[in-house]
Amino acid sequence: MITYKLLTPGPLTTTETVKKEMLVDHCTWDDDYKQITQSIRKTLLKLAHVSPEEYTAVLMQGSGTFGVESVLTSAVSAQDKLLIIANGAYGQRMAEIAHRAGLSHQLYNCSYDETPDSNKIAEILAVDPAITHVSMVHCETTSGILNDIAAVAKVVKAAGKTYIVDAMSSFGGIDIPVADLGIDFLISSANKCVQGVPGFSFIIAKKEALASCEGKARSLSLDLYDQWKAMEKDGKWRFTSPTHVVLAFAKALEELEAEGGIRAREQRYRSNNKMLIQELTRLGFHTYIDSTHQSPIITSFCFPEHHNFSFEEMYAYVKDRGYAIYPGKVTDADTFRIGNIGEIYIDDIEKLCKIFAGYMEDK
């Protein structure tokens, strides 16, 4: 079996110590296990720079999309209207969730290589007072763009609206002052920048906003309010929890702290990203997103102007030498993507760039 490291936005390469945590079986009713859940929730609040008096953390079974759907279908009532800001596939996915759930919503669509205009958002909110909630993606991994959630927060909170942020690919890898920005619901996932494994999402929610969700949910299993109330009692999940994933995540949180916290991890990711872009540019590739808005999480590179270039061929060449990259996802350009999060360091990026150089020389 070929072993390789993942240069993707998640699932990502994890440490051996995180993997080993999953060798232990736990009962969901066990007090020791429930305390692990409670400890995770407390740690997440610290990472978000929020107080337990004002905010809480709720864990939800499933992928990150489960968490997004849980928030949207629990927070937006039949009397509410949601403004969805989208400049990529994951903003569009919010719109699909809203459509299928029958939520009243409006879509503000931007090009994949453009960040949302906060002034335009302010205009939309001024024109339509029926809008009660605003949602957007922080790091849109479709392209690798990093959206300005702080600028949007100012106009959203000035208008008195509920602010929902999908920080799936950024929380844990980019420092986010959740309380300072007035974010009401922030959603992320175990298998992203905290560097756990797939199996649950988590929501950091303002208690006041979460309390208002009572009785609104359109789903039994994704009822965010009921999940919170059950978890608040003693750490017990309402339905069977992914025990092995929870244990791995608890270890990943310990390792995040040992690395120096989010700021230290962000610096590692940014160093990885800087070298990646520098070296691939030298080989004739260029980024889809401009440097001002490029995230340190994942980068979209345009295909080189080389008539013999084949992504499938290059992917196999790179994978055979120890690394897996991602195909492109933007609709208006031929691209491929390389993530530099997870247990990835400068020496990995150096090795990858040498592999790319070898491939380009062969062409």
PyMOL commands that set and color helices and strands:
alter all, ss='L'
color gray80, all
select helices_A, chain A and resi 16-23+31-47+64-75+89-101+118-127+149-158+178-181+207-211+224-234+243-259+262-282+311-319+346-362
alter helices_A, ss='H'
color red, helices_A
select strands_A, chain A and resi 5-6+55-61+82-86+105-109+133-137+139-140+145-146+162-166+185-189+200-206+286-287+298-302+323-324+326-327+335-339
alter strands_A, ss='S'
color yellow, strands_A
deselect
rebuild
show_as cartoon
